[in-house]
Amino acid sequence: MENLKNAALGSTVRVCKIEGEGAVRRRIMDMGITRGAEIFVRKAAPLGDPIEVTVRGYELSLRKADAEKILVE
């Protein structure tokens, strides 16, 4: 498993686990990112913040710190 921050651009990955607790975890799950969801990594800013993804048909921007808490395969 790797985290979403390290996923290759243009790849589709599946969420295995979301680390973290409380507000951080809730914020990630409120975006529709839950276990088993497929995420398409569209692009990342040159310094890696934000990372733009497509989840369940929605285009989202994630902070690098949030992407590190999402474990994918």
Buried (B, 14 or more C-beta within 10 A) or exposed (E): EEBBBEBEEEEEBEBEEBEBEEEBBEBBEEBEBEEEBEBBBBEBEEEEBBBBBBBEEEEBBBBBEBBBBBBBE
